[in-house]
């Protein structure tokens, strides 16, 4: 188990999106976050107390969590001084990057010398099966997005929190490093060998009570040139009974792909639903989750109303306004 509480390392993240791992922990497990530590030029700020390693240690921090999700998942050479110093001071390190802590000789040596533990969250620990497509009992809801980093995890977490509040049977199923760091369990889906990705989603969402809902954390986008494969595994392996369409309306292009425009919600609907119905013929789209963080309250309310009227589905920002209407839509099917 990863020792808490955490000091969240933002490094030289160029913007807030690059710090999405740390943001997720701050928003969903604030009791785990003692503070933040940044390098010069960092473009992200969580609004937490900026601390030195010594200050955070004195405040009780046990693990330095790399809160950055950069393109390619690389441990930057510019971070090494802080990471090694943290190990020397008795911290453990936790990372969800593709570039593993355990593959960095200097970090391994420092951990061995000072008794620290290196936690690589993005490493599969189970021999997952190949998907078989067999029907499973229980119900499943999957968030699918027009792009990466549009709020799929937040949508599933917000819906799970609302369902728990109502006494409904539900489980948030983490499929990425942030979700795993928040909940302590899940499948690091984009690190699973391709042939076994859909099978790992079946493994993650097994037979359950007929009135139990798995809220599956979405990944990537069917429209994203770089990351569509992981989304396809979720769509088929999840065998969802319900889809939530997720969108961020202020994007001028796909995340990290300047030459690719963001598809419309209609395009997402028309592509995602037939693919999902291949695995579960009864799958339905029940709602729309819009990430309105870059809109004012008035702009957000107007956009949501226009989207709802156009799409004929409840459209909400579940983090800003609550997930009650999305849960109502699930309960109705």
N, C-alpha and C positions, 0 to 999 in steps of 0.2 A: 504494500500500500504506500501511496505517496503521502509523506508527512505534511500536515497543514499546521499553521497557516502559511500562505505563500507571500513572497515578494515578487511582484510582476515586473519582468525585465522587458522593456520596450526597445532597447537598443537604439538603432538609428532608423527606426521605422519611418518611411517617408510621409505616411498619412495614417488616418485613423483606420481605414480598411485593412491596412497591413498589420494592425495591432488587434485583429478581430479575436484572437485567442484570449488575450488579456481582457478585452472588453466583455466577452462572454462570461468569464469568471467573475469580473466585477459586478455584472448585472444579475447573475443567477446564483452566485455563491459569495456575496459581499463579505460574509463572515470569514471567508478563507483569505481575503486580500488585505494584508497589513498596509501595503503601500506600493509605489512604483519606483523604478529606477531607470533613467534614460541616459543615453550618450549625447554628446554635443550634436546639434543639428537634427535631433529627433522631431518629427512632425506630428507625433501623436501625444495626446495628454488625456489620461483617464479621469482627471479631476481628483485623483487620490493624492495623498501626501507623498511628495518626492523625498526619498530617503537614501542615505548611503547604506552600504551593506552593514556597517556597524550599527547604525541606528535601527535598521529593520531587525537585526539579530537581537538587539536589546528589547525590541517590542514583541519578540516571540516568534519571528519568522523562522521556519524550518527548511523550506525549499525555495530555491530561486527558479521560477517558471519562465521559460522563454515564451513570451506572449506574442511573438511575431509570427505571421504566416506569409513569408515572402515567396515570390515566384520561384518554383523549383525546390523550395524547402531547404535552403542552404544555411549552414552555420557560418556566419561571416567571421573572417579573421579579425575584424574590428571589435568583435565581442569577446574575444578570447581572454583579454586581460581581466575583465570583470568576472567571467565564468570561472577562471582559475582561482582568482582571489576569493570568490565565494566558497569554492571547495576548501581552500586553505583555512577559511574561517569556520568551517564545520557545516556549511549548507549542503543539502542534496541538490541535484539539478534535475529538472523535468523538461522535456521537449516533445513536441508533436511534429517536428520537422522530418522530412524524408532523409536528410543528412543526419545520421545517427550519432548521438553523443558517444556511444560505445566504439565508434569507428575513428574517433579523434584521439590519437595517442597521447597528446599532452593532457587532455581531460581525464583519460583513463588513469594516467600516472598520478595526477593530482588526487583523484578520488581514492586510489589505492593507498597513497601516502597518508592522507588525512581522514580516511574512513568514511568518505562520502559515498552516496549511492547515485548512479546515473539511471534515470527513468526515461526510456524511449517509449512514448505512448503509441507511436505509429508503427508498432511491430506486432503482427498477428501472433497470437499465442495458442491458436487452435488449428488443428488440421481440418479445414472446412471441406464439406462435400461439394460435389458438382450438383447444381440445382436439378431437381426432378420435376418441379411444377405440380406436385400433388397438392390437392386442396388441404388446407389446415383449418381447424376450428378457431373460433375467436374472430375478431375484426381488426382491420389495419387501415391506418390513414397515412398517406405519404404526401409530404410537401414537395412540389416541383416548381422550379423557377425559370423565369425568362433569362436569367444570368446567374453567375456565381455571386455569392455574398450579398444576397438580396433579402435575407431574413428567414430562410427555411428552418434553421435550427431554432430561432426565437419563436417562430410560429408553433412548432411542435412543443416546445417547452411551455409556452403560454397556454396552449390548449390542455396540456397535461396538468398544469397547475389549476386551471379552472375545473377540470374534471375531478381532480382530487378534492377540491373545495366542495364540490357537489356530492361527494361520496360515490362517484362512478368508478368503475374498475378501469384503470389505464396505466400504461407504462411508457415513459419516454425511452426510445431505443436510439442510443447514440451510434453514429456511423463515422464520426470524425474526431480529430484530436481534441477540439474544444469541448465537445459533448462528453467525451470520455473523461477529461479533466474535471468537468463539472459534476458528473454523476459517479465516476469511479469505475465504470464498466462500459462495454460496447465493442464494436468491431471497427478497426481502423481501415475502412473499406478501400480507400485508394492505395493501400499498401498490400492488398491481397492479390495474389496471382490472378490474372484476368479470367481464366477458366473457372475459378472458384468464387468469383465475386457474388454472383447471384445466389450461389449456394450458401455463402456466408450470411446473406440477408435472410434466407430461409431459416438458417440456424439461429439467427438473432431474434426471429419472430415466430416461435414454435406454436404448436397447438395450445389453445387457451380456452377459458370459459367463453361461452357463446356471447356474453354481454361485456367481454373485456376488449378494450381498444389498445392496440400498440400504436403509438404516435412515432412514426419513423422519421428520423432526421434526414432531410434531403441533402444531396451533394451535387455540385456542378450544375449543368444545364444541358438538356438535349440539343440545344442550339450552340453550345460553346465548342469551338473547334478543338480546344485543348482537353476538355474534361467531360465530354459527352458520354464516354464509356462507363464511367462510374454511375452516372444517372440512369443509364439503360439497365444496369444491374439492379438498381433499386426498383425500377419500374416493374421488371419481370420477377425478381426474387421476392419483392414485397407482396405481390399479389394483392394489391390494395383494394379495399372495398370503397374507399373514398380518396379523392385527390383534393388538395388545396393548391391553387395557383398562387405563386408568389412573385412580386414585382417591385422594382424600385423605379419610380417614374422620372427621376431627374438624370438618368444615365444618358450620355451622348454616344456611347459605344460599349461593346462588351468588355468586361473586366480584363485588362491586359491585351486586348485585341483592337487596336485603333481603327483598323479597316473594316470592322464588322459592327453593323448596327444592332441594337437590341430588338428582338422580335416583340410583337404585340401580344397581349393576353389572348386575343383570338387565335393567333398562330400557335401559341403554346397549347391552348385548349384542343385545337384540331389535330395536333401532333401527339400530345401526351395521352389523350383519352383512348384512341384506338390501340396504341401500344400497351396501355394498362389493361384494356379489355381482352387482349390476347391471353393474358395470364388469369384474368378474372372477368368473365363476361358481364358481371353485374356491377362492375366498378362505375362510380359516378363522380363527377366534379361537384363539390358541395359548397365551395366558397372561395373567396379571393383574399389573400393577405397582402397588404400594400405597406411597404417600408416608407413611411412619410417623414423620416428624421430630418430631411433637408427641406421640408415644407413648413410654413407657419401653420398654426392651428386652423385658421380660416381656410388656407389653401388646402390643407389636408382634408378637412370636412367636405369642401367642394369637390375635390378630386375623387374622394371615396363615393360621394353621392352620384357623380357622373359615371363612374365605373360600374357601380351597382345597377344603374338604370340601363347602361349599354349592354352589360353582360347578363343581366337577369339573375345574378347571384349575390348573396351578402358579401359586401366588400368592407373590410375593416383593417385597421392597424392594430394587431392584437397586443403589441407591446405598449403602444400609446393609449389605446382606448379599451383594452381588455379583449379576451377571446370568447366571450359569452355567446355571441351570435354564431361563431364558427362551431362551437360545441353544440348549440341548438341544432345546427344543420346536420351534424353527425348523428345526434340523437333521433333525428327524424327519419333516418333511412333504415 
